[in-house]
Amino acid sequence: MLIFIAELGDKTQFMTLALSSRYRASVVLLGVTLGTMLVSLVSVSLGAVLGGVLPRALMNICAGIAFIVFALLSLKQVIEADHTEEEAMKDIKQKVHHPRHLWLTIACTFFVAELADKTMLATVAIASRDKNYFAVWLGSTLGLIVSSVLAVIAGKALSQKLSGRTMHITAAVIFILAGVLAIWHGLGER
């Protein structure tokens, strides 16, 4: 759920919306799903390595701080928006020219766009604390896919009813709550 909410209003969600307005939804979803599965696998692997090296209490505190930083970054996007959502989608549409093997192009584009993104870093933080790596991978993957499906099916309706600003503020509040809880647990384990 955390990954799903973090992805709302994210650049990759707008990329998915833009691509689905130009190409078949099934091709876009195939590419997004493959890219999502790979970026979630990389994220969980990084989290597993970090979680094995650092003490659990320290990882909880670091994850909590990271979630709060993600919240601040979300709020910063609201304050310093230099592109409207429509301009961002127009830029993405212009960058995709080759429909041959489009699913692979979309998968690679989605993977690269998610690298070091807040959803990837959140997955790393969660995997560093929770040793059920398959569940973290599956949850992260499903959160990103559901967000992408939302972009394909109802993205236009959402953008008319909920502004990117509202989605970023909601994500920020949830990240702050998750961050405070993680820090609380980390301090309790000391």
C-alpha positions as CSV (number, residue, x, y, z in Angstrom):
1,M,0.0,0.0,0.0
2,L,2.9,2.3,0.8
3,I,4.5,1.8,-2.6
4,F,1.1,2.3,-4.3
5,I,0.5,5.6,-2.6
6,A,4.0,6.8,-3.2
7,E,3.6,6.1,-6.9
8,L,0.5,8.2,-7.2
9,G,1.3,11.3,-9.1
10,D,4.9,10.1,-9.8
11,K,6.6,10.6,-13.2
12,T,6.3,7.0,-14.1
13,Q,2.6,7.0,-13.5
14,F,2.3,10.0,-15.9
15,M,4.6,8.2,-18.3
16,T,2.2,5.2,-18.3
17,L,-0.8,7.5,-18.8
18,A,0.9,9.2,-21.7
19,L,2.0,5.9,-23.3
20,S,-1.5,4.3,-22.9
21,S,-3.1,7.3,-24.6
22,R,-0.9,6.5,-27.7
23,Y,-0.4,2.7,-27.6
24,R,-2.5,-0.4,-26.8
25,A,-3.1,-0.7,-23.1
26,S,-2.0,-4.4,-23.1
27,V,1.4,-3.5,-24.6
28,V,2.0,-0.7,-22.1
29,L,1.0,-2.8,-19.2
30,L,3.2,-5.7,-20.3
31,G,6.2,-3.3,-20.5
32,V,5.4,-1.6,-17.2
33,T,4.9,-5.0,-15.5
34,L,8.3,-6.3,-16.6
35,G,10.1,-3.1,-15.7
36,T,8.3,-3.1,-12.3
37,M,9.2,-6.7,-11.5
38,L,12.9,-6.0,-12.3
39,V,13.2,-2.8,-10.3
40,S,11.4,-4.4,-7.3
41,L,13.8,-7.3,-7.5
42,V,16.8,-5.0,-7.5
43,S,15.3,-3.0,-4.6
44,V,14.7,-6.0,-2.4
45,S,18.2,-7.3,-3.1
46,L,19.7,-4.1,-2.0
47,G,17.5,-4.1,1.1
48,A,18.5,-7.6,1.9
49,V,22.2,-6.8,1.7
50,L,21.8,-3.6,3.8
51,G,19.6,-5.4,6.3
52,G,22.1,-8.2,6.8
53,V,25.0,-5.7,7.5
54,L,23.3,-3.1,9.7
55,P,21.5,-3.8,13.1
56,R,17.7,-3.9,12.9
57,A,17.2,-1.0,15.2
58,L,19.5,1.2,13.1
59,M,17.8,0.1,9.9
60,N,14.4,1.0,11.4
61,I,15.6,4.4,12.3
62,C,17.3,4.9,8.9
63,A,14.1,3.7,7.1
64,G,12.0,6.1,9.2
65,I,14.4,9.0,8.3
66,A,14.2,8.0,4.7
67,F,10.4,8.0,4.7
68,I,10.4,11.4,6.2
69,V,12.9,12.6,3.5
70,F,10.6,11.1,0.8
71,A,7.7,13.1,2.4
72,L,9.7,16.3,2.2
73,L,10.7,15.5,-1.4
74,S,7.0,15.0,-2.3
75,L,6.2,18.4,-0.7
76,K,9.1,20.0,-2.5
77,Q,7.6,18.7,-5.8
78,V,4.4,20.5,-4.9
79,I,6.1,23.7,-4.1
80,E,8.7,23.8,-7.0
81,A,6.6,22.3,-9.8
82,D,8.3,23.6,-13.0
83,H,6.2,21.5,-15.4
84,T,2.5,21.0,-15.5
85,E,1.3,17.4,-15.7
86,E,0.2,18.0,-19.3
87,E,3.7,19.3,-20.3
88,A,5.4,16.3,-18.7
89,M,3.1,13.9,-20.6
90,K,3.7,15.8,-23.9
91,D,7.5,15.4,-23.4
92,I,7.2,11.7,-22.7
93,K,5.0,11.2,-25.8
94,Q,7.5,12.9,-28.0
95,K,10.4,10.7,-26.7
96,V,8.8,7.4,-27.8
97,H,9.0,6.9,-31.5
98,H,9.6,3.2,-32.2
99,P,6.5,1.0,-31.9
100,R,8.5,-2.2,-32.8
101,H,9.3,-4.1,-29.6
102,L,7.5,-1.3,-27.8
103,W,6.9,-3.5,-24.7
104,L,10.7,-3.9,-24.2
105,T,11.3,-0.2,-24.7
106,I,8.6,0.6,-22.1
107,A,10.0,-2.0,-19.7
108,C,13.5,-0.5,-20.0
109,T,12.2,3.0,-19.7
110,F,10.1,2.2,-16.7
111,F,13.0,0.4,-15.0
112,V,15.4,3.3,-15.6
113,A,12.8,5.9,-14.5
114,E,12.3,4.1,-11.2
115,L,16.0,3.8,-10.3
116,A,16.7,5.8,-7.2
117,D,13.1,6.9,-7.2
118,K,11.2,7.2,-3.9
119,T,9.3,4.0,-4.5
120,M,12.6,2.1,-5.1
121,L,14.2,3.6,-2.0
122,A,11.1,2.8,0.0
123,T,11.3,-0.8,-1.1
124,V,15.0,-1.0,-0.2
125,A,14.1,0.4,3.3
126,I,11.3,-2.1,3.8
127,A,13.3,-5.1,2.6
128,S,16.2,-4.1,4.9
129,R,13.8,-4.4,7.9
130,D,11.5,-7.3,6.8
131,K,13.2,-10.6,6.0
132,N,10.3,-11.9,4.0
133,Y,11.9,-10.8,0.8
134,F,9.4,-12.5,-1.5
135,A,6.5,-10.7,0.2
136,V,8.3,-7.3,0.0
137,W,9.1,-8.0,-3.7
138,L,5.5,-9.0,-4.4
139,G,4.0,-6.1,-2.5
140,S,6.3,-3.6,-4.2
141,T,5.6,-5.1,-7.6
142,L,1.8,-5.1,-7.1
143,G,1.8,-1.6,-5.7
144,L,3.6,-0.3,-8.8
145,I,1.4,-2.4,-11.2
146,V,-1.8,-1.3,-9.6
147,S,-0.7,2.3,-9.8
148,S,0.1,1.8,-13.4
149,V,-3.2,0.1,-14.1
150,L,-4.9,3.1,-12.5
151,A,-3.0,5.3,-14.8
152,V,-4.0,3.3,-17.9
153,I,-7.7,2.9,-16.9
154,A,-8.6,6.0,-14.9
155,G,-5.7,8.3,-15.2
156,K,-7.5,11.0,-17.1
157,A,-10.4,10.9,-14.7
158,L,-8.1,11.2,-11.7
159,S,-6.1,14.1,-13.2
160,Q,-9.4,16.0,-13.7
161,K,-10.6,15.3,-10.1
162,L,-7.3,15.1,-8.1
163,S,-4.5,17.4,-8.9
164,G,-0.9,16.2,-8.8
165,R,-0.5,18.5,-5.8
166,T,-3.1,16.7,-3.8
167,M,-1.6,13.3,-4.6
168,H,1.9,14.5,-3.6
169,I,0.6,16.0,-0.3
170,T,-1.3,12.7,0.5
171,A,1.9,10.7,-0.2
172,A,3.9,13.0,2.0
173,V,1.5,12.6,4.9
174,I,1.6,8.8,4.6
175,F,5.4,8.8,4.4
176,I,5.7,11.0,7.5
177,L,3.4,8.6,9.4
178,A,5.4,5.6,8.2
179,G,8.7,7.3,9.0
180,V,7.6,8.2,12.6
181,L,6.4,4.6,13.2
182,A,9.7,3.1,11.8
183,I,11.8,5.5,14.0
184,W,9.5,4.6,17.0
185,H,10.1,0.9,16.4
186,G,13.8,1.5,15.9
187,L,14.2,3.4,19.2
188,G,12.1,0.7,21.0
189,E,14.5,-2.1,19.8
190,R,17.5,-0.3,21.3
